[in-house]
Structures are given as structure tokens and as C-alpha cells.
Amino acid sequence: MLGEPYAVIMLHTAACRQYVYSCPQKLPFGKHFWFVCRRYGILVDPIQVVSLFLKDPYSWPAACLVIVSNVFIFVALYTERKLAMGSISEKVGLLIYIFNLTVILCFPMVVVLKLPSITPVGGAFALGVYTILFLKLYSYKDVNRWCRERTQVKARSLSRSLSCPSSPSVSSRMQSHVSYPGNLSLRDMYYFVFAPTLCYELNFPRSESIRMGFLLRRLFEMLLLTQLLVGLTQQWMVPIIRSSMKPLQVCSSALSSFVPNHLIWLIFFYCFFHSSMNFVAELLRFGDREFYRDWWNSETITYFWQNWNIPVHKWCLRHFYKPLLRIGAGKLLSQSAVFFASAFFHEYLVSVPLRMFRLWAFMGMMAQLPLAWFVARFLRGNYGNAAVWLSLIIGQPIAVLMYVHDYYVTHCQDDPTISEAL
Ligand SMILES: CC(C)(COP(=O)(O)OP(=O)(O)OC[C@H]1O[C@@H](n2cnc3c(N)ncnc32)[C@H](O)[C@@H]1OP(=O)(O)O)[C@@H](O)C(=O)NCCC(=O)NCCS
């Protein structure tokens, strides 16, 4: 069954090996793409993608990890119910949450590091799910605590609103609205877990109905763009990465990878932040569709981080940045803390699945702070915009090649089967 795809992979790797030895490195940027196409034909193989997720078709460790994550959701919900009933104190609740959230980060990390059957892509997927769950449950904890803190004020305002006659539209709106602790249900929790947001609310804005035309357009985009991403990666990016394995070719490979890497990143952005998130939102009748803003017009690095990934930015503001400001931390310290946490998660999502700790992603995120200062201080208008785009076009492929190169040196050089495949 699996023989055919593997034969195709081996043929492709042989072709790429040929390419590595014969490709004239003087070819600039995108011409590598046409060089590969003309010389070796189509290298795209969708079946090969399956092998990135699974080593053994009968073992699905990443999927099992994702299923196990439900345990942490139940613990959070159970803790909140106990807190709402007053069965446990705030202190005990906090301790349970600290334990639960720590395990959410450590458990998948240990599994990915210890289990040889999990592939880097499968590991990254599982860790991504756990990281999203960590951020969601942190938000769930905060919002429910805020609700408990405001219970008295709410009770007073509720008794006032019930004491005066309300119009039918207001009362019908009241009926569909949930108030604490009525939100502590399994249905509400799972709606939040699947909703395309990291910030919990008792009453999310909802759309009236599911628009089938819109839903199908987003689904079509998702399917088409995923194929395009796989195709471009296999046809254009993989040969460049392979050529970077040869000594003294890292710099020329980095130059060649700027265009394909950026194109792939742009397509990924559209596919994830527009097509996929809108698809899920439409399916769940989730009303808040602000997943990104006009980051492409950024004239400062700060503007870019405020606008490119709105769910993460909103979470950072609401649950980390503003609480730090409120307890008296300065603006610079709070910003540095947010970027430090973000750098930690970027490194966690890359280093653990690759089973090597190099800190390139961490340093890339932390470098945003001095870069933001430099761009804001010395560059204005179009120059600032050009600096943002250049940092995206140049920064990412260098980090990608650093990881791939180090992964090869660490894991593949001594393994004759892998180095032969490369
Ligand atoms: C760090 C970060 C949160 C800063 O955001 P910012 O918008 O530049 O922060 P600002 O200082 O402009 O202030 C934001 C908010 O805090 C408020 N604020 C600022 N200083 C304040 C103070 N001293 N006290 C209280 N509130 C304050 C502002 O009024 C503003 O409120 P608003 O959102 O209601 O308008 C943002 O850069 C960020 O999200 N970075 C990380 C992004 C990231 O890692 N993304 C990963 C994507 S893969």
C-alpha cells in the first residue's frame, strides 16, 4: 500500500539530489523555480504530505495527544463550577489552575520529546493545539474571576433592571443573554474552544444565520490554497532547502529562498486568517470577524504587531499587557514581557517538535523590540513601510534555513538513511 508513495518520494529525492549538484547557483531568486520545473518536471506529490504527519499508518500519536487535551478542558470547567458554588476558595482554585495550565504546556512537550513515532509536523500541530488551549483556558479563568468579583454590582443592577418595565425587544435580548454562573456549561465551554478567538466572553456576538454561499467560498479557498501551499513548498522551497545542506551554499540558498518563502507566507496568511477563520466563524455563527487589520500598510513595527494577528494581540492586551500596566509596571517593561512570552511560545512551537534548542525563533521575536525602536526613531512613512516588509521578507527565510540546516546537522548527518534521502 505504502510502497508507491515511497517510491515516488525516493524518485523525487534523487531528482533533487541531482538538482543540488547541477543547479547553477548564479540563477537569481525565482528563476530557481523555473529551473526545477524545466529540468525535473513536476515534483509535487500530495501523498508525501501524509508522511509528514505519520511515520506509521497504524500509530497516530499527535491525534491521540489532541484527544487527551479534553481532560484539561474538563478540569477547568469543573474548577469553575466548584468556585461558583463556593465549594473551594479562590486560592485553591488558583492552585488548580496553575497546575492545569502548567501541565497543558509540559505534558505535550514531554510526549513529543520522548515519543520517537511522532513526526516534527505532527508534534508542531499537537503543540499548536495545546498552546491555543492554554491561552483560551487562561482567558476563561480570568473572565470567570472578573464575573465573581462583579457579582454584587451585577446583582444590584439586575434587580434595578427587573424592577422597571422593559420593552419586548430588550427582554427578548435579555433571554438570549447568559449571565454568570449560567455560562459554566459544557456547551458554552466547547463553543469557546472551537470559536476563532482566544478571549473568552459570556455572550459572544452572533450572526443571524449561516450564509451557505460565503461558507462554500471560504471552503473552496481553503482547499485550493492548501494545495497551492503544498505544491509551492515541494516544487520550489524543498529544492532550495536541500541545496542549503551543501557546505558553503547556505548564503546563496538564503537569497534564493526570500521570494518563495514570502509568497508561501502570504498565501498561508490569507488561507489561515481569512479563509479558515471565517469558515469556522460562519459555521459557528460567530459574529466577531476581525482576525486581521491592514498590517501591510504598517509604517512601524509596533503597528504590524498590533494588526497582523488580532486574536493573539487581543489576548496579549487583555490578559497580559493591561494587567501588567494596572499593577504599575512601565510601558516598556510590559511590552518587553509580552514579547518575551511571545518569543517563548514561538521557540516552544519550533524547538520541541524539531527536538533541538537553538533559540533562533526566540531571538527573532526579541529582536522586534530594538527593531521597533529603530524604525520608529529613524524611518518615517514609506521608508518605515519598506523596513517592515524587508524585515518580513528577509527575517523569516533566514530563521527557517537556520532551523533546517541545524536539524540536518543534529539529526541526519550520522543517520545514513536520512542523509541518503536528502
Ligand atoms: C505588546 C503589545 C500588546 C502592545 O500593544 P500596543 O497596542 O502597542 O499597546 P499600547 O501601549 O498602544 O496600548 C494598548 C492599550 O493599552 C492602554 N494603555 C496604554 N498605557 C496604559 C497605561 N499606562 N495604563 C492603562 N492603560 C494603558 C491603551 O489605552 C490601549 O487601550 P485600547 O486598546 O483600549 O485602546 C503588542 O505589541 C502585542 O500584541 N505584541 C505581541 C504580538 C505577538 O506576539 N503576536 C504574535 C503573533 S504570531
The ligand as a Tripos MOL2 file, in Angstrom:
@<TRIPOS>MOLECULE
LIG
   48    50     1     0     0
SMALL
NO_CHARGES

@<TRIPOS>ATOM
      1 C1          2.8110   44.4000   23.4290 C.3       1 LIG1
      2 C2          1.5320   44.8250   22.7390 C.3       1 LIG1
      3 C3          0.3570   44.1440   23.4370 C.3       1 LIG1
      4 C4          1.4020   46.3150   22.8490 C.3       1 LIG1
      5 O1          0.2370   46.7340   22.1980 O.3       1 LIG1
      6 P1          0.0120   48.2740   21.8140 P.3       1 LIG1
      7 O2         -1.2910   48.3720   21.1420 O.co2     1 LIG1
      8 O3          1.2180   48.7550   21.0840 O.co2     1 LIG1
      9 O4         -0.0460   48.9450   23.2490 O.3       1 LIG1
     10 P2         -0.3630   50.4680   23.6290 P.3       1 LIG1
     11 O5          0.6530   50.9110   24.5850 O.co2     1 LIG1
     12 O6         -0.5680   51.2480   22.3680 O.co2     1 LIG1
     13 O7         -1.7550   50.3890   24.4380 O.3       1 LIG1
     14 C5         -2.7400   49.4720   24.2050 C.3       1 LIG1
     15 C6         -3.8620   49.7070   25.1670 C.3       1 LIG1
     16 O8         -3.3700   49.8760   26.4950 O.3       1 LIG1
     17 C7         -3.8500   51.1200   27.0280 C.3       1 LIG1
     18 N1         -2.7780   51.6980   27.8630 N.ar      1 LIG1
     19 C8         -1.5910   52.1760   27.4430 C.ar      1 LIG1
     20 N2         -0.8840   52.6290   28.5000 N.ar      1 LIG1
     21 C9         -1.6560   52.4290   29.5920 C.ar      1 LIG1
     22 C10        -1.4910   52.6870   30.9870 C.ar      1 LIG1
     23 N3         -0.3770   53.2060   31.4770 N.pl3     1 LIG1
     24 N4         -2.4940   52.3330   31.8240 N.ar      1 LIG1
     25 C11        -3.6190   51.7620   31.3550 C.ar      1 LIG1
     26 N5         -3.8400   51.5080   30.0450 N.ar      1 LIG1
     27 C12        -2.8810   51.8300   29.1760 C.ar      1 LIG1
     28 C13        -4.1230   51.9820   25.8410 C.3       1 LIG1
     29 O9         -5.1020   52.9540   26.1500 O.3       1 LIG1
     30 C14        -4.6470   50.9930   24.8440 C.3       1 LIG1
     31 O10        -6.0090   50.7190   25.1450 O.3       1 LIG1
     32 P3         -7.0800   50.3440   23.9920 P.3       1 LIG1
     33 O11        -6.6100   49.0460   23.3870 O.co2     1 LIG1
     34 O12        -8.3560   50.1800   24.7280 O.co2     1 LIG1
     35 O13        -7.0490   51.4740   23.0290 O.co2     1 LIG1
     36 C15         1.5210   44.4450   21.2280 C.3       1 LIG1
     37 O14         2.6430   44.9670   20.6160 O.3       1 LIG1
     38 C16         1.4860   42.9640   21.0030 C.2       1 LIG1
     39 O15         0.4170   42.3830   20.9480 O.2       1 LIG1
     40 N6          2.6760   42.3210   20.8470 N.am      1 LIG1
     41 C17         2.8150   40.8930   20.7370 C.3       1 LIG1
     42 C18         2.2380   40.4250   19.4530 C.3       1 LIG1
     43 C19         2.6130   39.0000   19.2170 C.2       1 LIG1
     44 O16         3.4600   38.4260   19.8030 O.2       1 LIG1
     45 N7          1.9400   38.3910   18.2800 N.am      1 LIG1
     46 C20         2.2190   37.0560   17.9290 C.3       1 LIG1
     47 C21         1.6670   36.8480   16.6090 C.3       1 LIG1
     48 S1          2.1910   35.3080   15.9570 S.3       1 LIG1
@<TRIPOS>BOND
     1     1     2 1
     2     2     3 1
     3     2     4 1
     4     2    36 1
     5     4     5 1
     6     5     6 1
     7     6     7 2
     8     6     8 1
     9     6     9 1
    10     9    10 1
    11    10    11 2
    12    10    12 1
    13    10    13 1
    14    13    14 1
    15    14    15 1
    16    15    16 1
    17    15    30 1
    18    16    17 1
    19    17    18 1
    20    17    28 1
    21    18    19 ar
    22    18    27 ar
    23    19    20 ar
    24    20    21 ar
    25    21    22 ar
    26    21    27 ar
    27    22    23 1
    28    22    24 ar
    29    24    25 ar
    30    25    26 ar
    31    26    27 ar
    32    28    29 1
    33    28    30 1
    34    30    31 1
    35    31    32 1
    36    32    33 2
    37    32    34 1
    38    32    35 1
    39    36    37 1
    40    36    38 1
    41    38    39 2
    42    38    40 1
    43    40    41 1
    44    41    42 1
    45    42    43 1
    46    43    44 2
    47    43    45 1
    48    45    46 1
    49    46    47 1
    50    47    48 1
@<TRIPOS>SUBSTRUCTURE
     1 LIG1         1 GROUP 0 **** ****
